[in-house]
Amino acid sequence: MRYLLIGIGSLAGLGACILVIGFLLPIEVTASRTAELKASPAIVFQTVTDVEKQTSWRKDVKTVKAQPNRDSWTEETIDGVLIEFKARRKEPPHRFEIEFVSNQGFSGAWVGIFTESPKGTIVQITETVKIPNPIFRVISRAFNLTDKLVDTYLSQLKASVEN
């Protein structure tokens, strides 16, 4: 019985520490990456902004449903997360900015900048995510989720435009 109480007390203490750490972490986390793609800015921009075709090259997206105005859409990830997107700024073929909100409580903004280079296009992606839940903040930081999402997006975009 004593060991059971020690175990329960230890788990409660660990949970309290995680919660305190979560409250101390900033609500926002930002990831920014740059890559050079062997495709023109026009092709890269078209690929990024043609949201309905993203299921053909983004392996983490199950479905995309665009609104008639094409400035807002909903993505369902392969994990069942629904994310509502809205275009904030669209300057073909150099800049695309969107904001998003998920059914899991996180929200944020994404900015893509596409600059012509001798080999094609320099792509800079910056994603800022707001995570209100302190436990999800700890999980996000522990597993570098925002960084991994941006890395995955860039590698899939590269494969799509270079093939």
Secondary structure as UniProt FT lines:
FT   HELIX           2..24
FT   STRAND          28..37
FT   HELIX           41..49
FT   HELIX           51..56
FT   TURN            59..60
FT   STRAND          61..66
FT   TURN            68..69
FT   STRAND          72..77
FT   TURN            78..79
FT   STRAND          82..91
FT   TURN            92..94
FT   STRAND          95..102
FT   TURN            103..104
FT   STRAND          107..117
FT   TURN            118..119
FT   STRAND          120..130
FT   HELIX           134..142
FT   TURN            143..144
FT   HELIX           145..162
//
